Amino acid sequence: MIERIAIATAFAGIADLLSKRAVLAALPLGGRRPLIEHLVWLVDARNVRGAMDLFGAPPGVMIVLALLTLAGLAWWLHAVLPVAPLVQVGYGLVAGGALGNIVDRVAHGYVVDFILLRDFYAFNLADVAITGGLGAIALALLRPRHRA
């Protein structure tokens, strides 16, 4: 169990941090480069307000909220974590994504977002990992259980 969670956490966190560093090195602040013309851009956006700019809390508050959310999710899933591999991977992805964004907030006071879809907010690989991890958890919890 711990191995799946650790691998997914490390994968998501490292991929997120390396991608953010590459963007910071490649683009100036506010820079923008099309990836798919008129649909997807690579940008250098600094997010100080949280998910989709919904929160105005200082970085320290955002860090505490992220850690409390991870702890609450682990507590809520404690019964299925030992027996559901998809939940383990999903939780690892959520944890890795959250930790990637926490590292940004600690190091910079903001989160580096760099993927911009037309008519949407900028986001990063941590956000993709968190969303994908929550999707995996939901899928695992919605599947009927097969008993041997």
N, C-alpha and C positions, 0 to 999 in steps of 0.2 A: 504494500500500500504506500508506504513512505517513498519508495523509489519512484513510482509513477508521479506522485505529487512533486517530488524534488526535481525530476527531469523536466516536467512541464513548466514548473516555476522558473527553473534556470533558463530553459529555452526562450520563454516569453520575455523574461527580464533582460537577458543578454541581447536578444534580437532587437528589442526596443531601444536599449541604450546605445548599441552600435549604430542603429539606423539614425537616431537623433544626432549623434556625433558627426555622422557623415553629412547630414543635412546642414548642420551648423558650419561645417568646413566648406561646403559647396555653395551655399547661398548667403547673400547679405541679409541682414534683418529686414523683413518685409519683402524679400525677394520672391520671385515667382517664375516657375518654369513649367510649360505644358508637358504632361506625360501622355495624355490622350486629348488631342485638340478639342476644345470646347466642352470637355467633360471632367477631366482629372488633371490637377496641377500639383506640382511639388512646391511647397511654400515654406517660408521660415516664419512661423507664427508663435508668439509667446503668450501662453494662456495663464493668466494670473487668477482667473475667476472660477475655475472648476469646469466640470462637464458642461459642454455647450454654453459656456459663459453664464450658467444659471446661478452660481453662488458668488458672493462677494467677500467670502471669509479670507482672513490672512493665511499664508502658507502653513503656519503651525496648526491652525484649526483644521485645514484640509488634510494634513498628515494624520492628525488624531482621528478624524472621521474615517479616513481610509483604513487605518489600523483597526478601529472598532468594527467597521463593516466586515473586514476579513475575519476577525474573531467571532462576530455574530454569525456569519455564514458557516464557519467551521462548527460552531456549536449547533446550529440548526441542522447541519448535515451529519452530525456525529453518528447517527444510527446507520446511515447508508454508506458513509465513507469506507468502512472496512470491507464491504461486500460489492461495491459497484465501481468497477474500473473506470467507466466513463465519467462518473462523478469525481473520482480522484484526479483524472486528467483535467476535467473542467475546473475543479478548484485550484489546481496548480496553475492553469492559465490565468485565472482571475488573480491569484496571488502574485504571479510574475508580472502581470500588467500593472497591478496596483503598486508593487514595489518599484517598478521602472518609473512610474510617475512620482512616487515618493522621493526617489533619488533626485529627480529633477527639482522638486520643490525644495529639498534640503540644499542642493548645490547651487541653485540659481534663484529660488524664490518664485519660479514659474515652471510650467510644463511646456516643452517644445512640441508643438503640433506641426505636421508637415504634409499631410495628405488632405487635399481640398477637392471635394466633389462639388460639381455645379449646384448651386442653390442649397448648400448644406454647410455645416460647420467644419473647420479643420480638425483633424484628429491624428493619432499616431498609432504605432503598432501595439502599444500598451492598451489602447482603447479597443483595438481589434481583438486582442487576446482576452480582455475582460468580457467583451460581448460574446465572443465565440465560446469562452468558458461557461458563461451563464447559459448559453444556448445548449451546450453539451449537458450541463446539469439538468436543465428543464427536460431535455429529450430523455435522459436516463430516468428521471423521476416520473415521466408520463408513460413510459413503456410498461406493458404488463409484465409482472414478475413471473418467471418460469421456475417452478420448483422441481427438483429432481425426485 
